[in-house]
Structures are given as structure tokens and as C-alpha cells.
């Protein structure tokens, strides 16, 4: 009887072990399924605080009043190499506002095909559609370079020089500049797992510094983001990063609008021609 009791207790222990193992496997399986869903782009809610911040950013941008009441919008010019993420950035901004994945701007980074406009040759002032005296709304208020984080250190000298030439010309026209640094998840495993570590990542900061050194844009005007690529639903973390960057860029543009308005009111001569609307 004693031997039977020992065997019975041992069987009970084994049964409990099996039950615990089954529970552990189910938990791990659920975790893996959840992780796979997130990796594939499943709906990810960053919590009530993050969601409130996202909605507040969207509301502020929609209700933003520009410094000049006569101006309805400010033009922001995106420039960058093929595959850097210009079209994807536009789509990501739109997705953040719509609350769903959109693809209004054609994007194809894999084939090396450009879907954005190429200005070649330079427009002639003799053409009828050339405005020698553009209105306030026709002017560019911020030049944004879109640079892929995983390609920063591989940019050819000729490309860097071209960007510097563009920067110098924009500076001559008093146009402020910023950088959208895309594909941050490609260079930092920590950020790939948790996008909220983007501002504490040493690798991200190093790439931002490289961008600043190469193009000449200050660190305060460099915004690391992750564009939507293969996701099927929006993500609060990604949306907040994008909306923060857009808010900063719009504020930079509005600062120039304010200065140009002041110059026009004071009759100051600027490096651009403006036709009062």
C-alpha cells in the first residue's frame, strides 16, 4: 500500500507537470501568434495615453491657424533619392489621419523606379506657365530631405554634394530645411522590436549625426520615422512619430511665412519675388 501510495503521488506530480507544461506552451503559442500579428502589421494600440496624444496631434494640425490669415496652406517640398521613402512618407501621413492604410502616392522601393516628379530640364522663364511673380501660396516654405537611415553611410559623394548644392540654393532663398530619416527599424534591432526606443537608441543618434554632417541640417531639424510598408493596419507608435515630425515641419514652415509677411508689410527686399494676392 505504501508503494502504491508513492506511485500514485508520483503520477499526480507528473500529471501536474504535464498540465503546467500545456499551460506554458499555450501561453508561448499565444505570445508568438501575437508577435507574428504585430510583425505582419496587425492593429497595435499603444494604450490610452498614446492614443490621446495621437488624436491631439491630429486635432492641432487640422485646426492650425497660419501666421498669415490670407494663406490657406504652406507648400512643403520633398526631395531625396529613389527608394528613400518620399511617396511612402506621404502615404504614412495620410494613413495616420485616415486611421487606415492608404496608398494615394505610388511607391516602389524595390524596383528602383521613381514615381515622383523629376524636374528636368529646368523650367524656362519664357514659358507662359512660369510665374515670375508667384503669389504667397505658390512659394515653398520648407525643404525636406527624405533619407533612408540604412543608406546614410553608403551615399556617394556626388549625391551628398548635390544635396549640399540644393541646401545652399534653398538657404539663398531663405527656405528652412529639415530631414525625414526613414527605415529606422532597418538599422536598430531594439527599435525594430519597440519603436518607442527610437530617441534612446545610440545607432539612431549616430545616423542622425551622419545626416547632419553630410547635408548640413541641424540635429533639431532631423526627424526619425518609420513609414508604413507591409502593415495592414495603422499603429499608434508609428502615427505619433509621423505626426510629431509633421507638426515640427509645419511650424518651421509657418515661421518663414511669418517672416515673409513681416517683410512684405515693412516693404523689405527679399531674395524672392512675391505677388500680393
Order of alpha helices (4+ residues) and beta strands (2+ residues): alpha-alpha-beta-alpha-beta-alpha-beta-alpha-alpha-beta-alpha
